Amino acid sequence: MKIDKLIIILFTGLFLGACSSSNKDGGEDELGKGKKIELSFIVPDYTLNVTNGNTASAKKMTRAETTDPGSAAEKEITDLYVFLFPTTSSQVLIKYYINTTAFTGGTWDTADNKVILNQTQAEVGTRKVYVVANCVDLKTTLDAVTSESGLQAVSRQTTKPWSSDLGYPILMSGNATHDFISDYQLDNVPLIRAIAKVELNVTLSSGFQVVPTLSDNSLVEYKYRYVGFDQNTYVIKPDTKTPVTVNSSSNIWPNTSDWTSWGASLNTSPTSDTGAGYTLTDSKVTTLKVITYINENDAAGSVIEINLPRVDDGPLPPPEFGPELYRLPLPDKIVRNTWYKYDVAI
């Protein structure tokens, strides 16, 4: 009799222990992979690519690669499109457009860059996850996407693909394949900026330091134009990108009548992320700066051309004297989320 009671007590203890175990940390749902899935994401720093040279057309003298986080505006996220592509034939595509903290499919914690979806681990399984940010103008196109290849074909075209037309908020995307059964959290999906950035810093020798004519704080004699800038920004970088290029001016040097005069937007405080600026020393122009966004490109041919006046009108007699042209060839391959910085002396 005592033995029977002991067996019953032991059995009851084991049963209660099993119940306690099954309810630990959330209960049966957790053991049954019933937790809601979570996605978090980050905006990685720019890769900083620095080139030093003694003329604007010089080959690379030195090269240093480090990183720069960019400004708050360059990391801003205003909306998201989340795609959970199938990895098996039994799965269907799940996708959400998100532009509010509470949406039909879950919640978006904008402070912590986290999305919690009303989908359980068991419902989702293993997925190819894509996150697109700052894509409100592409929403209709993204709504129609049904496959990875379809997403990879989505792009926007910018008539003037430089700053300020190519700017905030910056299109970004990232992806990862993840087994949500094993882990309900997919952490730190990197949202890569879909564009690059070019910065040109010019130190002028005495021969190019003139007292300028100013028009709305712009230097009339100092001008520049962008040549061969690609118009297309892809959500996902295609394997091969066919360039569709345009110039900021159709006029070819020495006709610079509609080239851009060197402005002063970078001379203000706080400094903007893109624009133009200059330094005056004893009323003469001594340095020039221009910063612009640019689309990634797989083909050579992107150039920044600058027109500079000469103090002494050059070493040659008329008609050879006058302003001079300097050309800065950009890399043959322009990579998204890279900040190309050129420091040159002329």
N, C-alpha and C positions, 0 to 999 in steps of 0.2 A: 504493500500500500504506500509506504513511504517512498519506495522507488518510483511508483507511478506518479506520485505528486512531484517528485524531483524532476522527472522527465517532462511533465506538463509545465513546470516553472521554467526549465531550460528552453523549451520550445517557445513559450510565450516571450521570454527574453530575447531569443533570436528573432522572432517575428517583429517585436517592437523595434529592435535594432535595425532590421531591414527597412521598416517603415521610416525610421528616423533618417537612415541613409538616403532613401529615395527622395526625401523632402529637403535634404540639406541644400543650402544655397539656391533655393528657388523651386525645389520640388521636382516632380516627375517630368515637367516640361523641359527642364534643363537636361536631364538625363536622356530625354527623348528628342533632344535637339530641337526644342521648340522656342528658343530665344529669338527675339527680333534681331535681324542683322544690322550691323553698324559699319559705316564707311567714314574714315577721316582722311583729310588731304592736307598737303602743304604746298607752298609755292617756293621752289628752289631758287637759290641765288643765280644771278647771271654768271656765266663763265666770262671772265674778263681777259681779253686778248689785246695786249699792248704792243704797239710797234713804234720804234724811234727811228728817225731818219733825218737827213740834212736837207732834203728837198721833198716837195709834195709828190714827186714821181719816183722817189728812191725806193729801192727794194728794202725788205725788212733788215734793220740793223741789229735789233735785239728783239727778243720775244719773251714775254712773261705771261704765264697763265695763273690767275688766281680767281677770286669770286667777288661779287658785289651784290648785296641783297636787293638793290633797287629801292625806289621810294615806296611810301605807303600806297600811293595811287597806282603804282606798277604792280602791286600785289593785291589790289582790291578785287573782290569777287561779288558781283551783283546778282548772278543767277547761275543755275547749274542744269545740266541735262545728264542724267545717269542712265547708262545702258548696262543691263545684265544679259549678255549674249549666251545662248545655250552651248553646252559642251557635249550633250547627248541628244539623240533623236527624240527622246521622250520629253525634253524640256521645250518651253516656248520663251520667246523674247519678253523680258520685263524691262520697262523703261519709264522714267519719270522726268518731267520738266519741273524745276523747283525755283521759285522766285519769292517765296514767303517762308517764314519760320514754321508755319503749320500748313501742310498741303495734303492732298487726298491720300497720298501713299505713305505719309509719315511726318517726321519733324526734321528741321534743319537748325542746328545750333551754330549760328553765324560767328559767335565769339570763339568757339573751339574748332571751327571748321569740321563739324561732324554731322552726318546724316544718319538718322535711325529710320529704317523702312518697316512698314507693316507687313513684312515677309519673314517667315521663320527659317531657321537653318534647313529644316527638312524640305520646305517648299522651294528653296533656292538651290541647294546643293553646290556643286562646283560650277563657277561661272567665269567668263571672260568679262571683266568689268572695265567699262570706259566712263570717264567723267569729263564732261566738257563744261568750261566756265565762260561766262560773259558772252553768251550766244543768242541773246534775245532776237537779233536781226536774222538769225539762221533758224529760228524755231520751226517755221513752217517746213523747211527742208528737212530738219532733224526729225520732225513728226513722221515723215514718210520713210525714214530709215528702217530697214528690216534685217540688215545683215552687217557684218564687219566691213565687207567690201563697199557696201553702200555708204557707211560712215566715212570711210577713207576717201570717198569721192566728194565729200562736202567741202565747199570753199566759198569765200566771199571775194568779190573783185572791187578794188578801190581805184577810182579814176586817177587820183593823185596819190600814189603809194609812198608817201613820206609824211613827216609831221607837218601840220597838225592833223591832217586827214587820217593818217594812220596813227591811232592813239588810244586813249582810254575809252572804256575799260578794255584791257588787252585780252584778246582771245587766248585761252589756255586749254590744254587737255592732258590727260594721263590715263594709264591703263595698267591692269594687273590681272593675272589669272589666280583665282583664290577658291579654296575648298571651305565653304562656310559650315559644312558639317563638322569639320575638325576645329574650326575657330569662327565664332560668329562675328568677329571683328576683323575688318580689313583696314589696317592702319597706314597712314602717311602715304596715300597715293600722290605721287609728285605731279602737280599741274604745271606743265612746261609752257612758258609763253610761246606763242606761235610765230612771233616775229623776233628780229634781232635789232641791235642798236648800234649806230655808228657815231663816234665823236672825233672831230678833227680839231686839233689845237695847233695853231700856226704862230711861230715867233718870227717877226719880220726883221730883216737886216736893215741898216740905215737907208739903203737904196730904195726900199719900199715904204718907208715911213713918211707919209705926207700929212699935211694939215687938211683934213677931209672937208668936203661939202656935206652938210647934214640936211636930211629931209625926214621929218618925223623921227629923229634920232637914228635914222639909217644912214650908212656911209654910201654916198652916191658913187664914188669911184671904185669901191670894193664890191665885187659881185661874185655870185656862184650859181651853178646849176647842177642838177642831178641827171645822170645819164644812165639809161639801161636799168631802171628800177622795176622789179617784177610787180605786177598788179595783183596777183592772186595770193590769198592767205588760206591755207588748208587747215582744217581742224586737226587732221592727222597727216603727218609728213608722208607723201607718196614715195614709193620706191624711186621713181624718177619724176622730177618735176619739169614739165615743159614750160619755159619762160614765156610770159606775155609782158613785154617791157614797154616802158614809156619814159620820156624825158620831161624834166620840169620846164624846159624851154625848147622850142624848135629852132631857135637861132643858133648858128654855129659861129664860134669865135673867128674873127674879131667883132662880129656883130653881136653885141651883148645888150641890145636895147631893152629886151624883156627878161633878162636874167634877174635873179633876186638880189636886191641890194642888201648889204650886210646889216642886219637889224640889231636891236639892243635888248631883246627879251630876256637874255641870260644875264644882263647887267643889273637886274632888279633883285631884291631880297624879299621873300625866300626865292632861291633860284628854281626855275622850272626844269622839268626833266628833259625837254627838248627846246630847240630854238637856236638863236644866233646871238653872239655878243662880241665885244671888242674892248681893248684897253687903250686909253689915250695917255701919253706921257709928254708933257710940255706941248700939249695940243696936237701931237702927232700920233697916228695909229701905230702901235707897237706889237699888239697881239690880236689874233682873230680866233673865234671859236664857233663851231656849228655842231649841233647834235640832232640826229634824226632817227626815227625808227625806219626799218627796212624789212621787207619780206625775205624769207629764206630763199635761196636760189642755188641750183646745181650747175649753172652755166656762167662762164666768165663774161665780163663786159660791163659790170656796174662800176661807175666812175663818179667822183665829185670833181668838177672843174671849177677853178677859181680865177678870176680876173683881177690882177693887181696893177695899180699905177706905179710909175717909177719917178723918183725925185729928179734924177738926172736925164730922164727920157732915154735911158739905155746907152750902151757904148757905141752904137752905130749911128751914122748920119741919116737924115730923112731919105726915103720914107720908112726906114726900118724901126725908128724909135717909137715909143708909146707904151701902152699897157702890155703886160705879159700874161701868158696863159700858163697855169700849172694844173696838172692832172693827177689826181690820187686814185689809182686803180684799186678797187676793193677786192677781197679774196675771190678766187675762182669759185669757191663754194662758200656760201653764206649760210651759217647754221643758226637755227632758231635758239632763242634764249642765250645768245652770245653778244657781249658788248665789245665791239671793235673800237679800240682807242688808238688814235694816231697822234703822236707828238712830233712835229716837224719844224725845221728852221729853214727859212728861205732868204 
